[in-house]
């Protein structure tokens, strides 16, 4: 009898994990489609979705139908630009020369250099 209870608990856990996976993949598709408020994913009927080896089958089409039915949940451009940016080029900070400093700044920098010796 205790084995039956353990199997039920495992099957409940598997069902919960699948539901979380479905929601995560739908959110990913929604971001790609330009959805502004990801809470809109909760409005989708996920009962007919099939979890295949390559993810959710038909997730893109489901998001596209939602975009047509509820366009206010999506941005104007239609596609998310969140991944289009690039990281800035790493450059070492440029040291200020004595010509760029005021006299007080120069005296403070000189005193700091002499203290380090």
C-alpha positions as CSV (number, residue, x, y, z in Angstrom):
1,X,0.0,0.0,0.0
2,X,2.8,2.4,0.8
3,X,4.2,1.8,-2.7
4,X,1.0,3.0,-4.2
5,X,1.2,6.3,-2.2
6,X,4.8,6.8,-3.3
7,X,3.8,6.3,-7.0
8,X,1.0,8.8,-6.7
9,X,3.3,11.3,-5.1
10,X,5.9,10.8,-7.9
11,X,3.2,11.1,-10.6
12,X,1.9,14.3,-9.0
13,X,5.5,15.7,-9.0
14,X,6.0,14.8,-12.7
15,X,2.7,16.5,-13.6
16,X,3.7,19.6,-11.7
17,X,7.1,19.7,-13.4
18,X,5.5,19.3,-16.8
19,X,3.1,22.1,-16.1
20,X,6.1,24.4,-15.1
21,X,8.0,23.4,-18.2
22,X,5.0,24.2,-20.4
23,X,4.6,27.6,-18.7
24,X,8.3,28.3,-19.1
25,X,8.3,27.4,-22.8
26,X,5.2,29.5,-23.4
27,X,6.8,32.5,-21.7
28,X,9.9,32.1,-23.9
29,X,7.7,32.1,-27.0
30,X,5.8,35.1,-25.7
31,X,9.0,37.1,-25.2
32,X,10.1,36.2,-28.7
33,X,6.8,37.4,-30.0
34,X,7.1,40.7,-28.2
35,X,4.6,40.2,-25.3
36,X,4.8,43.1,-23.0
37,X,3.1,41.6,-20.0
38,X,4.0,37.9,-19.5
39,X,1.0,37.5,-17.1
40,X,-1.0,37.1,-20.4
41,X,0.4,33.6,-20.7
42,X,-1.9,32.6,-17.9
43,X,-4.9,33.4,-20.2
44,X,-3.9,30.6,-22.6
45,X,-5.6,27.2,-22.6
46,X,-2.8,24.8,-22.3
47,X,-4.9,21.6,-22.0
48,X,-4.4,20.7,-25.7
49,X,-0.7,21.2,-25.8
50,X,1.6,18.2,-26.4
51,X,5.1,18.1,-24.9
52,X,7.3,16.6,-27.5
53,X,11.1,15.9,-27.6
54,X,11.8,19.3,-29.0
55,X,9.5,21.2,-26.6
56,X,5.9,22.1,-26.9
57,X,4.3,21.4,-30.2
58,X,2.3,24.3,-31.5
59,X,3.5,26.9,-28.9
60,X,4.4,29.4,-31.5
61,X,1.1,29.1,-33.3
62,X,-0.7,29.5,-29.9
63,X,1.1,32.7,-29.2
64,X,0.5,34.0,-32.7
65,X,-3.3,33.4,-32.2
66,X,-3.1,35.2,-28.9
67,X,-1.4,38.1,-30.6
68,X,-4.2,38.4,-33.1
69,X,-6.9,38.1,-30.4
70,X,-5.3,40.3,-27.8
71,X,-2.8,42.7,-29.5
72,X,-2.6,45.0,-26.5
73,X,-0.5,42.4,-24.7
74,X,2.2,42.8,-27.3
75,X,4.6,45.6,-28.1
76,X,4.3,47.6,-31.4
77,X,7.3,46.1,-33.1
78,X,6.2,42.6,-32.8
79,X,9.5,41.1,-31.9
80,X,11.4,41.4,-28.7
81,X,14.5,43.5,-28.9
82,X,15.8,42.2,-25.6
83,X,18.5,40.0,-27.2
84,X,19.5,42.5,-29.9
85,X,21.9,44.5,-27.8
86,X,25.6,43.8,-27.4
87,X,27.7,44.3,-24.3
88,X,29.9,47.4,-24.4
89,X,33.5,47.0,-25.4
90,X,35.7,46.7,-22.4
91,X,38.3,49.4,-22.2
92,X,40.6,50.3,-19.3
93,X,39.7,53.6,-17.6
94,X,41.7,56.5,-19.0
95,X,44.0,58.1,-16.4
96,X,43.7,61.9,-16.1
97,X,46.8,63.9,-16.9
98,X,48.0,66.7,-14.8
99,X,46.9,69.1,-17.5
100,X,43.3,68.0,-17.0
101,X,43.3,68.5,-13.3
102,X,42.8,71.5,-11.2
103,X,45.6,72.6,-8.9
104,X,43.9,71.1,-5.9
105,X,43.3,67.8,-7.6
106,X,46.9,67.7,-8.8
107,X,48.2,68.4,-5.3
108,X,46.0,65.6,-3.9
109,X,47.1,63.1,-6.6
110,X,50.8,64.0,-6.1
111,X,50.4,63.6,-2.3
112,X,48.8,60.1,-2.9
113,X,51.7,59.1,-5.1
114,X,54.3,60.2,-2.6
115,X,52.5,58.4,0.2
116,X,52.7,55.1,-1.8
117,X,56.5,55.2,-2.0
